[in-house]
Amino acid sequence: HRGRLAIESAPGRGTTVQLVVPLAGEHAVASDPPSELPSAYGAADQAPSSALSPDEQAARRPLPEALDREVFRRMADMASEAFMLADHNGRFIYVNDRACTLSGFSRDELLAMTIPDINPDFPPDLWREWAARTRGAAPPFETRHCCKDRTLIPVEVSAARIERPGEPYFFGVV
């Protein structure tokens, strides 16, 4: 069983990210994106293997898990938008290179922070309320991010709650 979610950062002109997430499994290590994130080749959306020749079947085999995560990281780091994945407490568990460039924080600094740490519009109480009531993809919204140099920048965020047994994740394209 897999959950599917597509997020478009700016309709018709931004990056579209499709997540295909298994609905069972263990939690990932905090510094890695969850291993359940999308296969780089979208294996869940492929034609049934019986409809493919043996050569096509071999070419469409899913990547080994470690390589799949590495391919996802490289693809995410090429994006012009910031990608941020947070747990139910708002703690970042994955950020791409653009998130670091946008905020001025290093990856390690961001991974030690929460959404309320960088977004004055989402103090802890409001974050908990938003996280509890949000289901699926939220409509894009404008907010502000606080950069490392303490400047506030306006941002547009497309965010979605990804349901997982035990706890949800929140994926944002900024």
C-alpha positions as a printed Julia matrix, in Angstrom:
174×3 Matrix{Float64}:
  0.0    0.0     0.0
  1.37   3.4    -0.97
  0.18   6.93   -0.42
  0.65   9.38   -3.29
  0.95  13.11   -3.01
  1.79  15.72   -5.65
  2.76  19.24   -4.62
  3.22  22.03   -7.13
  5.14  25.02   -5.77
  3.62  27.54   -8.17
  0.84  26.33  -10.47
  2.14  26.11  -14.01
  5.51  27.7   -13.3
  7.13  25.97  -10.33
  8.49  22.6    -9.4
  6.09  19.69   -9.04
  7.13  17.05   -6.55
  5.35  13.72   -6.34
  5.88  11.63   -3.25
  5.05   7.94   -3.24
  5.19   6.79    0.35
  4.64   3.23    1.61
  2.07   3.19    4.38
  4.03   0.83    6.64
  7.65   0.75    7.84
 10.21   1.95   10.32
 11.29   5.52   11.03
 14.34   6.85    9.22
 17.54   8.26   10.66
 17.08  11.98   11.32
 19.79  13.14    8.92
 18.49  11.1     5.97
 15.24  11.58    4.14
 12.98   8.66    4.99
 13.86   5.65    2.84
 10.19   5.44    1.95
 10.4    8.64   -0.11
  9.74   8.31   -3.82
 11.7    6.01   -6.03
 13.73   8.09   -8.43
 12.12   6.26  -11.34
  8.54   6.28  -10.04
  8.33   2.48   -9.86
  4.8    2.66   -8.45
  3.54   4.34  -11.62
  5.05   1.93  -14.13
  3.26  -0.49  -16.39
  2.78  -4.01  -15.01
  5.94  -6.04  -15.54
  4.0   -8.6   -17.61
  3.49  -5.9   -20.27
  7.24  -5.21  -20.56
 10.0   -7.08  -22.37
 12.76  -8.61  -20.19
 15.11  -5.74  -21.13
 12.46  -3.16  -20.18
 11.81  -5.0   -16.92
 15.53  -4.91  -16.06
 15.73  -1.19  -16.89
 12.74  -0.41  -14.63
 13.81  -2.34  -11.56
 13.77  -0.13   -8.47
 17.13   1.14   -7.37
 18.73  -0.39   -4.28
 17.48   1.55   -1.24
 20.76   3.37   -0.46
 21.19   4.43   -4.1
 17.52   5.42   -4.3
 18.0    7.81   -1.34
 21.15   9.23   -2.95
 19.35   9.8    -6.28
 16.47  11.5    -4.41
 18.95  13.75   -2.54
 20.68  14.77   -5.75
 17.37  15.49   -7.49
 16.11  17.5    -4.51
 19.34  19.48   -4.32
 18.95  20.5    -7.98
 15.54  22.07   -7.33
 15.15  25.83   -7.41
 12.72  25.67   -4.48
 13.53  24.75   -0.9
 12.31  21.31    0.21
 11.78  20.74    3.9
 10.48  17.63    5.64
  9.48  17.86    9.29
  8.12  15.45   11.88
  4.91  16.02   13.86
  6.82  18.24   16.33
  7.97  20.48   13.48
 11.6   19.28   13.76
 13.3   19.23   10.37
 14.39  15.77    9.32
 15.36  16.64    5.74
 16.25  19.86    3.94
 17.72  20.31    0.47
 20.56  22.62   -0.6
 18.14  25.39   -1.63
 16.67  25.45    1.91
 20.17  26.12    3.22
 20.9   28.81    0.63
 17.54  30.52    1.22
 17.88  30.6     5.0
 21.64  31.05    5.37
 21.75  28.12    7.82
 23.85  25.02    7.2
 22.1   21.68    6.77
 23.26  20.6    10.25
 21.92  23.83   11.76
 18.52  23.41   10.09
 18.3   19.74   11.12
 18.68  20.88   14.75
 15.79  23.36   14.35
 12.01  23.34   14.13
  9.54  25.19   11.94
  8.76  27.67   14.78
 12.51  28.43   14.99
 12.55  29.88   11.46
  8.96  30.99   10.99
  7.63  33.72   13.3
  4.13  33.15   11.91
  4.11  29.62   13.37
  5.05  29.81   17.08
  4.9   26.38   18.81
  1.21  26.58   19.83
  0.08  27.65   16.35
  2.32  25.0    14.71
  0.75  22.26   16.88
 -2.75  23.5    16.02
 -1.96  23.68   12.27
 -0.3   20.24   12.28
 -3.25  18.67   14.12
 -5.89  19.98   11.74
 -4.06  19.71    8.4
 -4.88  16.68    6.27
 -3.32  16.02    2.87
 -2.15  19.0     0.84
 -2.83  22.44    2.3
 -3.56  25.34   -0.07
 -0.38  27.33   -0.8
  0.07  30.19    1.64
  2.3   33.2     2.13
  4.35  33.51    5.3
  7.8   34.67    6.44
 11.07  32.92    7.2
 13.75  34.22    9.51
 17.21  33.85    8.0
 20.41  33.23    9.92
 21.3   36.94    9.67
 17.91  37.66   11.31
 16.32  39.17    8.21
 12.72  38.21    7.56
 11.92  37.19    4.0
  8.47  36.65    2.48
  7.93  33.12    1.15
  5.15  31.09   -0.41
  4.79  27.58    0.98
  3.06  24.55   -0.48
  2.79  22.02    2.32
  1.22  18.65    2.89
  0.74  16.21    5.71
  1.96  12.72    4.85
  0.25  10.1     6.98
  2.44   7.36    8.41
  1.57   4.74   11.0
  2.58   6.2    14.34
  3.22   9.78   13.28
  2.73  12.09   10.32
  5.4   13.96    8.37
  5.0   17.43    6.87
  6.58  18.17    3.5
  6.96  21.76    2.34
  8.09  23.34   -0.9
  9.16  26.94   -0.25
